[in-house]
Amino acid sequence: MTTAIAALRAKVASQRTDNPVMFGAVDFSIWPERLLKDQPELSDLRGPFAKDASRLLARSDLIERMEAYTMLGDTVADPYAALMPQYGFRPLVDMLTLACDKGLDAVPDAPAELVRFIRSMEATPAWVNMDLIERGASIQRNAMANFAPWAIRGGFIATFMNKYAALPMALTGTLSHKTAGRRIKETAVFFATSTLPGALQRFGPGFKAAAMVRLMHSMVRFNVLARARWDQRVYGIPIPQVDQMPAGLISDYFLSAKALKEGRKTFNPDERAQVELSRYRCFLLGLPQDLLGDNPQDVVDIWNARMVTIRSGFDEATCGALLKATMETELVDTSTPAGAIRERFEKSFSKLYFLQNFCDGKEERARDFGVRIDAADKLRAGLVGVHVIGRIRAFEAAAKVPGLRRLADRRLVGKVRNYLGTLGHAEFTSDAEKYRPAPGAVPAT
């Protein structure tokens, strides 16, 4: 069920009165530069779906929702983050951690904002089928264990292709190699954790990780809005709901595009399980159901509606610097010969992953984004691809043999846990200074 557009617009406008500490200075009647209307040639919609621009723009209901969600933050996590001037940064993190680990009753004098935040995550929608979600997680463990460690960098740099969406990251210190590495690892930790058995149950580690990610985003949103560099006439609001879709729904988008290419209007059972995992994971991250398509065409249309309504824009100062920092950061210990070799191969594979999935396979377009690919990169990426595909297919084959299925899954669970071990412990609050109230961040009047 979709939200009535009038109610959605009212919800957007209410952010100013309901959360004046964060949004009191924001004029939600302003149409930001980033938000396009009927100008697909200026948008980020490219590749094989560019031909759908006219059809998408004719769907006024869908486009109006994209416009509204471009101006909507997280209406339950934002008020909690806005308590920073009152409580301070660390107490907010500690209270949320305790509420996730032991429940709200364990938090003495829990603020009403924290109660509302946690209760909203506990309000499981009727469409959620945990058995199906667990099945989706078991399927995705194969890719998470064998593919993700090689491709995470390539997927991450794709989030920096548009300056309107990337600026909040630049303003919170991700331009340095160290912080870029932390952000990649935090992202990987959340998605890897969510594929473990039972991770998304109420007291599972995935539930807690989702809450921490939301708090991190809200703290960024709070701090960025207090900075003079943020121009809402150009950028709208930081990290709106539509900008959280790419990370949360990318696997659904690829599955859906594949289904449509094959002439299918529905998902097969394995695809359905994976999509339901993503949809519930996104619910926990705060994405509204309006953005969570449940069939291939809706998933692709919602994704592309965002692309056709965001103005294309890549600049070296923001996007280029973020991309450079992400490509140069070290994700493994390179002090050993084995680590240094692995890093080199991983970077090459990430470049090719980025090329094929976000640049339509066009090297000149990748170069425009600052990703240069040479013959050595192609050779290294090819070798990694053979290795990765071989392992994935071996586990797929094992999953079809009754006597091997459980053994293979236990092995995959172990590999995912080992991967998490290489990523280290993620607090989802790297660079705490960046999330504390900036100078001048006081309740708006």
Disulfide bonds with the S-S distance in Angstrom:
none
